Amino acid sequence: MRSQPVRSDASRQRAEGQFKAKKKTDTETPRADAALRQAEAEKTRRLRALRLAKEAADRDTAEREAAGAIARKAEPRRRVPRTQISGASEPT
């Protein structure tokens, strides 16, 4: 019967050690989570700013291209006079 209390003491100490280790990591986790959340938020802000800048540049380019197309359509077409084809219609 002596061996059983030794086992339970060892098991108890091991369980308490695991509990203390878990408790310690649980108290450190909120600080680490806050830092990770802040880093993720900064990354998201940076990527959003880049996306908005790209969209604005694309919109500006599209507006310029559309204005150029309208200007090209507004120009009168130049007609090139037909040259008379020599050959079968004219006697040689």
Backbone hydrogen bonds, N-H to C=O, Kabsch-Sander energy under -0.5 kcal/mol:
donor,donor_aa,acceptor,acceptor_aa,energy
6,V,2,R,-1.0
7,R,3,S,-2.0
8,S,4,Q,-2.5
9,D,5,P,-2.3
10,A,6,V,-2.5
11,S,7,R,-2.8
12,R,8,S,-2.6
13,Q,9,D,-2.7
14,R,10,A,-2.5
15,A,11,S,-2.6
16,E,12,R,-2.8
17,G,13,Q,-2.6
18,Q,14,R,-2.4
19,F,15,A,-2.5
20,K,16,E,-2.8
21,A,17,G,-2.3
22,K,18,Q,-2.5
23,K,19,F,-2.6
24,K,20,K,-2.3
25,T,21,A,-2.2
26,D,22,K,-2.2
27,T,23,K,-1.6
28,E,24,K,-1.3
29,T,25,T,-1.7
32,A,28,E,-1.7
33,D,29,T,-3.3
34,A,30,P,-2.3
35,A,31,R,-2.0
36,L,32,A,-2.4
37,R,33,D,-2.8
38,Q,34,A,-2.4
39,A,35,A,-2.3
40,E,36,L,-2.5
41,A,37,R,-2.4
42,E,38,Q,-2.4
43,K,39,A,-2.2
44,T,40,E,-2.4
45,R,41,A,-2.4
46,R,42,E,-2.3
47,L,43,K,-2.6
48,R,44,T,-2.3
49,A,45,R,-2.3
50,L,46,R,-2.2
51,R,47,L,-2.4
52,L,48,R,-2.7
53,A,49,A,-2.2
54,K,50,L,-2.3
55,E,51,R,-2.6
56,A,52,L,-2.2
57,A,53,A,-2.2
58,D,54,K,-2.7
59,R,55,E,-2.4
60,D,56,A,-2.4
61,T,57,A,-2.4
62,A,58,D,-2.4
63,E,59,R,-2.3
64,R,60,D,-2.2
65,E,61,T,-2.4
66,A,62,A,-2.3
67,A,63,E,-2.4
68,G,64,R,-2.2
69,A,65,E,-2.1
70,I,66,A,-2.2
71,A,67,A,-2.2
72,R,68,G,-2.2
73,K,69,A,-2.0
74,A,70,I,-1.8
75,E,71,A,-1.1
79,R,77,R,-0.5
80,V,78,R,-0.5
86,S,84,Q,-0.6
